[in-house]
Amino acid sequence: MPHPLPFRRPVLAGAVLATAGALLLTGCGGGGQAAADDPVKDVRGKLPKAQRSAGVLRIGMDVNYAPVEFRGPDGKPTGLDPDLAAALGKILDVRIEFVDTTFDKLIPNLQGKQYDVAMSALSDIRQRREGLDENGKQVNPGVDFVDYFIAGTSIVVPKGNPKGIKTLDDLCGKTVSLQQGTTQDEIITRQVAVCARTGRQLTAHKLDSDAKALAEVTSGAAAAGLNDFPVAAYAAKTTDGGNRFEVTGAQSTSNPYGIAVRKGDTELRDALAKAVDQLIRGGEYDKILAKWNVSAGAAQNAVVNGGI
């Protein structure tokens, strides 16, 4: 099992769709066996027989969270996670097949063996690793994570920041919108309690998609929204030509994104960790992060279950 090592830089960078259908994204390797001195050969040898025999790795993903995962003009998944998945597929010499899954079903459907892994801006947190509900009760077996990227939470406000919001405490007495079941959901649940002690109630609108949450910021139904940093920055840069939103204040609660693997699938988990390490060492990882302008979230190495 890989041991945690320092991450390379500060923080960055969270997920939703509806249909559950398989989409082929990237093919790889048929080009013969790796040469004896090819460092990829050992990584491929670690992949479990089930995936090697099938020649495919099926990935659950919620493809509506630009720039981490979304649909390109051709209708195919694109973004940070699909590009990283495609690169991992080449290292492992398997085809990558995406299965569109709503965010709240990613882990349940993984445990139901509808795909091999889930990779969809999933923050590696204790609750998911141990299968706990919001009250700390165990409700499922949990999952293991192969961490590959560092994510922080940002506050999104209307352009010009009319209410002068800069911190979580500034949300007291206001309404905030966010996607339910995310890291932001946990953050705002804690902040509601903080605001209650000040006598200024924080109202949280927990919606089933990030798009709906941002729509409330646009309409004025919410004073601000909470997002993973890359998604917040992308929305601020691209929506209405950069004239609708802005990101305010400092990022909070840094957590890694992880590829979720079923408990007990340790062979697959460790093969993926080695593949992520190879992707980083080979340089393709940095190229993909630079393409999506999220280099500040780069990890130095893969870490198993490194979240807080």
Secondary structure, DSSP 8 states (H G I E B T S, - for coil): -------SS------------EEEEE----S----TT-HHHHHHHHS-HHHHHHTEEEEEE---BTTTBEE-TTSSEESHHHHHHHHHHHHHT-EEEEEE--GGGHHHHHHTTSSSEE-SS-B--HHHHHTB-TTS-B-S--EEEEEEEEEEEEEEEETT-TT---SGGGGTTSEEEEETTSHHHHHHHHHHHHHHHHT---EEEEES-HHHHHHHHHHTSSSEEEEEHHHHHHHHHHGGGGTSEEEEEEEEEEEEEEEEEETT-HHHHHHHHHHHHHHHHHTHHHHHHHHTT-GGGEEEEEEES---
